[in-house]
Amino acid sequence: MQISLNTVTVKERWNLAQCIEGCARHGIAGISPWRDVLQAMGVEKAAKQIRDAGLTVTGLCRGGMFPAADAAGRAAAIEDNRRAIAEAHAIGARCLVVLGGGLPPGSKDLPGAREQMREGLHAILPDARAAGVTLALEPLHPMTCADRSVLSTLSQALDLCDELGEGAGIALDVYHVWWDPDLTRQVARAGKRIAAFHVCDWKVPTTDTVFDRGLPGEGVIDIPAIRRMAVEAGYSGGFAEVEILSTRWWARDPDEVLDEITRRHQTAV
């Protein structure tokens, strides 16, 4: 697999233009921007620079985050997702990565939040189909259920894909699914619906459950085994997207980080 750089990996030091230039400099063939750096650069300008650099856009991060305390908040989330779909289309992204969103402030209604997520997905699906943008549902580790994602397992995500049909797929992030005892069966079930494959590592000990991810090979995840599962299931995207949320790596020079990513890629992914 080729490498794609998720821009959050170097977010403290580089803007999107620098990420594009850095990918070209290090021989990295893919990029996956977050929306904040995309908007800061300007969508049209970013699309042109990405095209000129010959990069494949493996995804745009992120959509979703549907649950809200009131109808106005839910409507605002749906409209923001429609803008995200338009941005993904404009830069030629293979998918829009979609998170479930957490519980609304003050709420303990987990089933209700999941229903809001479901309704939000149905609301934006026609826009995604019209734009030719796959909604890549990304289940997150259950530790994030309260504040980031009520979508916690591949099984849940695939049930939604079954319901939504055309235009829905999966973003398979090893950090969030490696622990799942049903992983092998669910990856096989996902098949060609795997729209993105994200890699990083789970360190032991982990000092922060959000901002202490490791580079591939730093932790306990058998990334090559999960990659083989994905490929055997039908993932043909050809890219492993490196997405490192880490205060430790953010403090390093981005060129050093990309050097380390490319060095580790052959053996750890």
Sequence and secondary structure as in RCSB ss.txt:
>XXXX:A:sequence
MQISLNTVTVKERWNLAQCIEGCARHGIAGISPWRDVLQAMGVEKAAKQIRDAGLTVTGLCRGGMFPAADAAGRA
AAIEDNRRAIAEAHAIGARCLVVLGGGLPPGSKDLPGAREQMREGLHAILPDARAAGVTLALEPLHPMTCADRSV
LSTLSQALDLCDELGEGAGIALDVYHVWWDPDLTRQVARAGKRIAAFHVCDWKVPTTDTVFDRGLPGEGVIDIPA
IRRMAVEAGYSGGFAEVEILSTRWWARDPDEVLDEITRRHQTAV
>XXXX:A:secstr
 EEEEEGGGGTTT  HHHHHHHHHHHT  EEE BHHHHHHH HHHHHHHHHHHT EE  EEEEE    SSHHHHH
HHHHHHHHHHHHHHHTT SEEEEE B   TT   HHHHHHHHHHHHHHHHHHHHHHT EEEE    GGGTTTTBS
   HHHHHHHHHHH TTEEEEEEHHHHTT TTHHHHHHHHGGGEEEEEE B  SS S TTTB B TTSSS  HHH
HHHHHHHHT    EEEE   BHHHHTS HHHHHHHHHHHHHHH 
